[in-house]
Amino acid sequence: MNQDPERRRTRRLKVPGRISSRVEAMVAIRLIDLSATGARLEHANMLRPGYLCVLEFPQNLAALVLTARVVRTVEVRGAEQDAVPLTHRYESGVVFTGLSPEQQIALEVILERLAAPRATCRGRNSKPLPRPDCNA
């Protein structure tokens, strides 16, 4: 018999039977490409087709959060980094769902910024466009 005193602050109850739930987790992704209807993402965790996710764009690009549904995922060869074994990498295609008119407009602004002639981070152009990958 266990003589350890209860360390929990509140009482925990056993759940009878099987009750299904879900957990949402943060997954770091790299945005590979983007369109008005969806995107292609690279990530380390498997995302199954049909999975609903929330894509949060970085603040320096646009304050935009979109809901998307995974339509396909493929495993791609991982990269060896500093003698670390190959890692699993995946690419997923997602389609945006339930976009509001405001979200559609914000997404079009992002697409216009990405399609604009690329300004350099060193300011070679007379009026450089702010770029999300610039550290300046």
Order of alpha helices (4+ residues) and beta strands (2+ residues): beta-beta-beta-beta-beta-alpha
